[in-house]
């Protein structure tokens, strides 16, 4: 078996949001999320790391062409999230709070959808391994595709939205 490596590319984007759950009352939201529930929103300069896992191709010496990875990150993350209000501009967050955990799930599913559509995924055994998001210098979340349920539903919701565009 050829060596397995983990290729990571980092990107940064700025976005506004308000932590607010449609499943809670205004009072419950205010108590739970505090100042992050401000109805006028607040913003972050997010840093996202996308890690791809795969065998090194003996002909190319790469798991995946980094230019292709950058292109997929731009179409699946930057074009969708950079300088946007997550709650108003991204359909996914109209039904759920725009927490960093939910943002990690969204990025995982949206990146994976774009990755599977890209020609480079057909010529490689590379797979999405990890999404890591830094919301602040102190707060980050990692998602590695592990879940007992719900990911397929999120993925299908995003696919339907992409197909409608």
C-alpha positions, 0 to 999 in steps of 0.5 A, spaced: 500 500 500 502 506 498 504 511 503 498 515 506 498 523 507 494 528 510 494 535 505 491 541 509 489 547 506 487 554 510 483 559 508 480 565 511 473 569 511 469 574 514 462 573 516 457 576 520 451 572 524 447 572 530 446 566 535 439 565 535 435 558 535 428 558 532 426 553 537 427 557 543 424 563 545 427 570 545 428 570 552 431 563 552 436 565 546 438 571 550 439 567 556 443 562 552 447 566 547 448 572 551 451 578 547 452 573 541 444 574 541 445 581 539 439 582 534 444 587 530 449 581 529 456 581 530 462 578 526 468 574 526 474 573 521 474 565 521 480 561 519 478 554 516 483 548 515 481 543 510 484 536 510 484 531 505 487 524 506 489 519 501 495 515 498 501 519 494 500 518 487 506 514 484 506 518 478 505 525 480 507 525 487 501 528 490 495 526 494 491 531 490 493 537 486 493 543 491 491 548 485 484 543 485 484 544 492 484 551 492 479 551 487 474 547 491 475 551 497 473 557 493 467 555 490 464 551 496 467 556 502 469 562 500 464 564 494 458 562 499 461 565 506 466 570 505 463 577 507 456 574 508 451 574 513 450 567 515 443 568 518 441 572 512 445 570 506 446 562 507 439 558 506 442 552 511 442 557 517 435 560 516 433 553 520 438 552 525 443 557 529 449 559 526 454 556 531 461 554 529 459 547 530 453 548 525 458 552 521 463 546 521 457 541 518 455 546 513 462 546 510 464 539 511 457 537 506 458 543 502 466 542 500 464 534 500 459 536 495 463 540 490 469 535 491 465 530 489 463 534 483 470 536 481 474 532 476 480 531 480 476 526 485 475 521 479 482 520 478 484 520 486 483 516 492 483 522 496 477 523 501 475 529 505 478 527 512 477 533 517 474 540 517 477 545 522 474 552 524 477 557 528 472 562 530 477 566 534 484 565 537 481 561 543 475 557 540 475 552 534 471 546 532 474 540 528 469 535 524 471 529 521 465 526 518 463 522 525 455 522 526 450 517 528 445 520 524 443 527 520 449 528 516 445 525 510 439 529 511 444 535 511 448 533 505 441 532 501 439 539 503 445 542 500 445 538 494 437 540 492 439 547 493 446 546 489 441 543 483 436 549 484 442 554 482 
